[in-house]
Every structure is written in C-alpha cells, then in structure tokens.
Amino acid sequence: MMNDRFELHHAPAPAREAEALLDAAFGLSRRTKASYRLREGSSPLEDLSFHVRHAASSRLAGVISFWPLRVSPAGVPALLLGPLAVHPDFQRAGLGTVLMNAGLGAAREAGHGLVFLVGDEPYYGRHGFRQVPMGQVLMPGPYDPARLLYHELRPGAMAGVSGLLLPEWRWRARHEAAPDNGSGR
Ligand SMILES: CC(C)(COP(=O)(O)OP(=O)(O)OC[C@H]1O[C@@H](n2cnc3c(N)ncnc32)[C@H](O)[C@@H]1OP(=O)(O)O)[C@@H](O)C(=O)NCCC(=O)NCCS
C-alpha cells in the first residue's frame, strides 16, 4: 500500500493488462522503438518489476521493468530500464516517481551498478539520468543518441565503460561459444 488511492506491488503486472497500458501511454507504434531490439529474446528481471493499481477500481495505473544487458566487448553488466509508463488517466499524480524510486532502489539493493534507457532527458534527468557522452556507448540502431541516458547506481560505474549494448543472452552466446576468438564483438 502506498496511499489510500494507489497500491504498489512488487511483481510484474499480468501481461495483457500491461500491454494495454503501454499502448495507451506510448501509442501503438511503440514496438518499433530501438529499446525493443535490446529486449528481444530476454525476460524482464522479476525482482525488479513493480506495478501500481488504482485501489478503488483495481485498474492497472503504472508499470516499470528492467532487463539484463552487457556492454560489449568487455561484458560490463548493466540494466535497461523500461518501459516506465503511467496510464494517461493517472499521470501527474507522482506514480512515475514512485515506480522509479522503487525500481532503482531494488536494483541498487540487488547490487546493480549501471542503468541505461532511451527516453526524454527533461523527465529522466529529474531521476538522476544523464546523456551518454556521444559515442561512448552505442545501441543496435537506429536511435537518437541524445535520448540514450545512463544512471550510476554505484558511483563511478560508468567510468571506462564503452562499447555496444547487447541483451545479456546475446553477449553470453557470443563469448561463451568463442571465448578468445579476438573478434571483439
Ligand atoms: C513519463 C511518465 C512515466 C511520467 O509519469 P507520471 O506519473 O505522470 O510522473 P510524475 O507524476 O512522477 O511526474 C510528473 C512530472 O513529470 C513531467 N513530465 C512527464 N513527462 C515528461 C516528459 N516527457 N518530459 C519532461 N517532463 C515530463 C510532468 O510535466 C510533471 O511535471 P510537474 O511535476 O512539474 O507537474 C508518464 O507520463 C508516461 O507514461 N508517459 C507516456 C510515455 C512518455 O511520454 N514517456 C516520456 C519519457 S520516454
């Protein structure tokens, strides 16, 4: 329970409810976005998934999830945050902030150091996200580099990190199959 109107749950929301909320918040074209490339073949981390319900109606009001990444070639572990979404009927009531604080808090407690996302710096800047210095870290494209943001859960976690963001499973498949092929990516 977070207040009389809304309940925070530490669990993923049921898939169809969550999909309908994301369509309402981002529009149907959301699935073409670059961040979806980084989620293909992966599942969100269950212990970092939260959702909020409107207490009176039980309607799903907001969701947040995180996905495992590696920065190739060195394989530095990181998280992809997203989607964070609040249904238009419930926006500007502080739910985005509640979900963000819950998610980042759980990630920090679990020992994660570095979080990336693709989104609006004016919004995510409020939550400690900064633009990735141009070219330091890349995503499988196409994407707008000005919207690739990072947040250090562990101070200094971004220092010296560079390369291409990949889903963790893709990095592992590449490196465990040919650990010293020297190809770099
Ligand atoms: C972005 C989002 C998660 C915020 O959720 P929320 O519950 O409304 O957020 P909060 O109530 O904690 O904060 C609202 C504040 O963020 C601001 N804000 C919301 N979206 C913003 C954006 N894209 N850029 C800058 N500020 C933004 C609001 O203007 C409001 O400002 P105020 O506190 O000065 O009134 C929600 O609006 C959403 O799901 N939007 C649809 C998807 C989207 O546009 N995402 C943008 C980032 S990729």
The ligand as an ORCA input file, in Angstrom:
! r2SCAN-3c Opt
* xyz 0 1
  C       6.605      9.875    -18.249
  C       5.623      9.243    -17.278
  C       6.122      7.850    -16.891
  C       5.517     10.112    -16.020
  O       4.605      9.525    -15.116
  P       3.801     10.434    -14.059
  O       3.195      9.535    -13.052
  O       2.927     11.365    -14.780
  O       5.037     11.212    -13.406
  P       5.112     12.052    -12.080
  O       3.723     12.369    -11.595
  O       6.031     11.370    -11.135
  O       5.826     13.362    -12.607
  C       5.110     14.215    -13.433
  C       6.001     15.363    -13.874
  O       6.832     14.921    -14.945
  C       6.667     15.775    -16.046
  N       6.828     15.050    -17.291
  C       6.097     13.994    -17.727
  N       6.555     13.595    -18.935
  C       7.576     14.398    -19.250
  C       8.446     14.482    -20.366
  N       8.350     13.643    -21.395
  N       9.399     15.451    -20.352
  C       9.526     16.301    -19.323
  N       8.715     16.276    -18.231
  C       7.764     15.326    -18.207
  C       5.254     16.304    -15.902
  O       5.108     17.509    -16.613
  C       5.161     16.516    -14.396
  O       5.809     17.717    -14.056
  P       5.413     18.561    -12.745
  O       5.785     17.690    -11.577
  O       6.274     19.760    -12.858
  O       3.941     18.769    -12.851
  C       4.186      9.146    -17.877
  O       3.769     10.454    -18.182
  C       4.100      8.296    -19.122
  O       3.971      7.079    -19.040
  N       4.065      8.954    -20.287
  C       3.913      8.278    -21.555
  C       5.220      7.875    -22.095
  C       6.164      9.059    -22.247
  O       5.817     10.084    -22.782
  N       7.375      8.920    -21.749
  C       8.317     10.018    -21.810
  C       9.642      9.574    -21.425
  S      10.259      8.414    -22.619
*
